[in-house]
Amino acid sequence: MPGIIRLFLVFVLLFTVVTAASPYFERGVDLKEPSTPFGRTEQLAYEGEYSKALLRGVDIAELRFAAELKGGEAESPAIISYKSEVVSKGLLLKLFGVSFRQLLETKVDAFSNSLLADNKLDEQGKRKRASETVVDPEKKTLTWTERNPNDPQASPRVVTIPVPGSVQNIASAIYYIRTQDLQPGCTFEIKVAESGRLVNVPVRVFERKRMKTVVGNVQTVRVEPGLFGESGLIRGKGAISIWFTDDKRHVPVRAHIKNDLGSVDIKLKSRSSPDNPPKIENQ
């Protein structure tokens, strides 16, 4: 059962997100007014199912994400705020008494698409860890600090690294992908900071596929972020695919993670955004 938790936390690392977002700049849009794939706000809810051997489609967690474009007035810098929460449910709680919860709050600059700061709380049973990331654009450094809330007297773990140019965390990276022109065959890289490390994550875009989803019967495009590998964010072998709607919003409607611990399927259960309808027109 610990393997299920580790595998699902791989998804948390990848998808924690889907909360945060980088701005989407359309042609002809005045750069004084940043826009995003979701308008001013967006809320997404997902469910995760675990499978291995005889276990099939076991409901183990739910994920809730919110994104909001803030500021942009004369004396208020435009930022995008992302909030995400992942909690265990179903089999993990009923049969094994295993629980986990992760909260992540992220802020990015709405014009540079770059991470400004994040705060994360990770709870696995009685174990708790709180961390903070702060980027100093002038010094071009990133400082990551981790504390143990169960032992406030313990010295924090602090790591400072240079960050030349724009950087993302795993949440803002997902929304950065949403801003790209996701044409099958294209590739690009994202610099991602996680736990005081800076990793170049390759991203490849694959085939289109029509899917029945909560936002309609839509055309999607499959994307593979290269997170696994000895020099990757996640050490070891594995594969992750994310299906985005094939329109300018690029809503993540499904994800699949597979490695030797089993597989996790993530499906979008609901989406709301006051700026655009929850349904997406057939393409």
N, C-alpha and C positions, 0 to 999 in steps of 0.2 A: 503493500500500500504506500509506503514512502515514495516508491517510484511514480505513482500517479501524481503525487504532490509535486515532485520535481518536474515531471513532464508538463503539468499544467502551469507551473510557475515559469516554464519556458515561454508559454503563451502570454503570461502576464508580462514578462519582460518584453516580448515582441509587441503586444497589442495594447498595453496599458496606455492604452491608448487609444488608441482610437479616440481619445479624448481631445488631446491637444491638436492644434492645427497651425499650419503655416499659411500665409495669405495666397490667394489665387489671383494673379494679375491677368485680367483679360485685355486683349488688344483694344486700344483706344481709351482705357480707363485712366483717369488722372491719378498719378502716383501719390498725390496728396491725400487721396481717399482710398486706403487699402481695402481690398475685398477678399473674401475667403470662399472656399468651396461650399460653405454652409450658410452664408449670409452673416447676420450678426450673432446668432446663437444656433446651437444644435444639441440634441440629446439622443444618444444611442444606447440600446440595451441588447445584450447578447446572452446566450446560454452555451455552456461548454459540456460536451459529452465525451466520455473516455471509452476506448475500446482496446481489448487485447485478448487473444485466444477466445474463450467462451464468453467473456464479458463484452457486450455489444451495446453501444449507445447508452452508457450509464451516465445519468445526469450528475455532474459533480460541482458545478459552479455557475454563478451568474456575474455578469460584468455590466457596469453602468458608466457611461461617459457623458461629459458635458463640455462644450466649447463655447467661448464667448469672445467677441471682439470688443475691446474696451478702449476708451479714450479717443484720441485723434483730434481733440479740440486744440485751441491755440496754445494753452499751457499744460496740456495733458497728452503725453506721448502715447501713440497707438501701440497697444500690446494685445496679444491673444492669450487668454487664460484657458488652460485645460484642467479638468478635474476628472479623475477616474477612481473607481472602486471595484475591487474583485473580491468576492466572498465565496466560501465553500458552501455546498448544500447537498441534499440528496444522500447518495450512498456513503460518502465520506463521513457525514454526520451520523446517520442512522445506524450503520453497521460497525464503523470503526472509530467513531468519536473523534475523527480528525477534523480540525478546523484551520482555516487560514483566511487572512484578510489583508488586502494591500490598498493603501490610499496613496495617490500621487497627484500633486498639484504642480503645474508647469506654467511658466510665463516665457513667451518669446516676443522679440521685437517684430512688429507687424510689417516693417519694411525690409529689414535685412534677413528675415526668416530665421534668425539665429536665437539660440537659447540664451535667456537672461538668468533664470534661476529655477530651481525646483525643490520641492519638499516631499519626502516619501516616508510613510510609516508601514512597516512590514511586520505582521503578526502571524506566527505559526505556532498554534497552541499557546504555551506560556512564553515562548521566545518572542521578543520584540526588538526591533531595530528601527531607529529613526535616523534619516540622513537628509542632508541639505547640499545642494550644488549652487554655487554662485559664480557667474562669469564676469570678469572685469575686462570690458572691451578695450580700455585704454592700455592696461598692462598686458593684454592678450594672454590672460591666464584664467584657469578654471580651478576652483577650490571645492573639493568634496569632503564633507565632514559627516562621520557616522557616530551615533551615540547609542548607548544601551539604556532605554527608559527604566528598566528593572534595576539598574545600578547607576544612579545619577552621579555618584562620587567617582566612578571610573573615568579615566582620561579618554577623551574622544579620539577616534582615528581620523587623521587629517592628511589629505593628499592634494598637492597643488601641481598642476601640469600646464605647459604652454598650449595655447589653442590658436594657431594661426588661421585666421579667417572664420567663416561661419561654422557653427557646431550645433548638433541636435542632441536631445536625449531620445530614448526609444519611443516616447509618446509623440513628440513633435516630428520625429522622423517619419512616422506613419502618415501624418498629415502633409508633410513635405512631399511624400510620394503622390498624394492626392493632387498636388499642384502641377505635377509633371504631365507632359504629353505622352500618355501611355500607349504607344504604338507597338504592336507585336514585333519583337526583334531588337528593340532598343535596350540599351544598358546605361547605367550611370552609377555613381558612388555617393555615399552620404557619410560624413564624419559624425560618429555617434559617441557620446560620452556616457559611460556607465560605471558606477562605483570607482571613480577616480581613474578610469582608463579611457583612452581615446582610440577608437577602432574605425578603420575604413570599411564600410559595409557595401559590397557590390549589390546592385539591384538589377534583375533581368525581367523583361516583360515577355510573356508567352502568348498563347492563343486566346482568341475570343470564344465565348460560350454563352448561350442563352440560358437563364436560370429563372425558376419561379421563386420569388422572394416576397418579403412583407412589403417591399416598395414596388411590387409589380413583377410582371414577366419581362425581364430586362436582359439586354445584352451586357455581358460582363467581360472583363479582361483579367487574366491570371498573372500575378506578379510574385516573384520569388526573391525575397531579401536573403542574402547570403550570411546568415547569422551563425551557422555552425562551422566548426573547424578549429584546429589547434590555435590559430591566431584570431579566431572570431570572438564575438561576444559570448557565444555558448560553445564550450569545448566539447569535442566529440562529434560523432556522425549524426546526421539528421537532415530533415528537409521541411521547409515551411512554404506554403502557398497561401496567398490572399487573393480573393476575387473582388474587384472593384467594379462598380457600375461604369459602363463605357460612355459616360457623358462628362460634362465639365465638373460635376460635383464629385465624381469618383467615390461614391459611398462604399465603404467596405461591408459587403453583405455576407461573406463567409471566409473562414480560414481553416486550414488543415495543417496539423503538425504531426510528424511521424519520426520516431527513432526507436532504439531497441527497448525502450520502456513501454511502448505501445503508441497509440495515436489519440489525438484530441481533435474533435470537430467543433468549430465555433460558428454559430449562426445568428444573424441579426433577427431579433424578435420585435423590436419597435424602433421607430425613428420619428422625431418631431423637430420642426424648425419653423418658427413664425414667418420667416422670410421666403420660404418656398414649400410647396406641398409635400406631404410625406410620400405620396406616390410619384413614381417616375414614369413618364410616358414611354410606351413601347418604341423601340428604335428599329 
